[in-house]
Amino acid sequence: MAEQKTTIPQEIQELARIVESDGGQVLAIYQEPYANAWQLFVMLPMEKVKPTPYQRDLSDNHVERLMDVIRTVGRFLDPIVAIRAPNGEYWTPNGNHRRAALEALGKKMIPAILLPEAEVAFQILALNTEKAHNLKEKSLEVIRMYRGLIEGTVSESTPELREVDVAFHFEEAYYATLGLIYERSKSFSGGPYTSLLKKVDRFLDLPLREAYEVREQRSQRLEEVDKLVIDIVRRLKEKGIAHPFVKHYVVSQCNPVGRARKVTMEYDEAIDKLAQNLREFNVEKVRIEDIARVAAATEL
């Protein structure tokens, strides 16, 4: 094991001095545990902290959800990562939404892990574009987190939480619904339903324990619908129509909300209508070129 350095390098001491001269506070200078690289834990003036020029625009919804989380927890727990830019600002490649949320809450300082190497910002941005969890992984992660919150293993204050209070953590309400199905069925394919679920499976203004029961009911209803879809897919295959997109095609043709942007239909109503459409689906009218055409349009 390499020996950890005890003498703070001159350039790190100089960076600490600059932070202080910029109106910030140096809380700690330390070596991170992986490669013993020097870093600073600091409080930075909010007015000097900006996103890197290269990253995506802020999501207003995401900022609002973060603000709700900060208010609910009553603390700002997750420091941003920052570098000092050539123009004298501090750029954050990882934490811009947190920065914006804290700023919107009227705070003038923000905690940050300050890195001395500016090039690390590019590495972090690249890592942020890595492939995200697939739908199954994300859904299983959410439902396990859900139970952890109910059981109080994540926080002692969670019994009073309502599902809408943890919307930020879960990202999408339907992940919890699908997660319950994925736990019961390794072969379940939830992708074809996401277009519908995004519009009708909303976060519930109920205590988590009660909301969890609703999630159980919703997952069971979707499983029953999935049996109808599987039967249609089977009959299409018996007709000689086999295509990777066939399940997506069937669900899309029976989706009761289609491509509507504003949807007022509730979950149960949408599932009832989807089931009705599936029962009325005529496999005799389906042609392989129809499926191929819809698949091509979806991929564009």
Helices and strands as residue ranges (DSSP letters): H 10-21, E 25-31, E 38-45, G 46-48, E 49-51, H 60-73, E 80-84, E 90-94, H 96-104, E 109-115, H 120-128, H 135-151, G 158-160, G 163-166, H 167-170, H 174-184, G 191-193, H 194-200, H 208-238, H 246-254, H 267-279, G 283-285, H 288-299
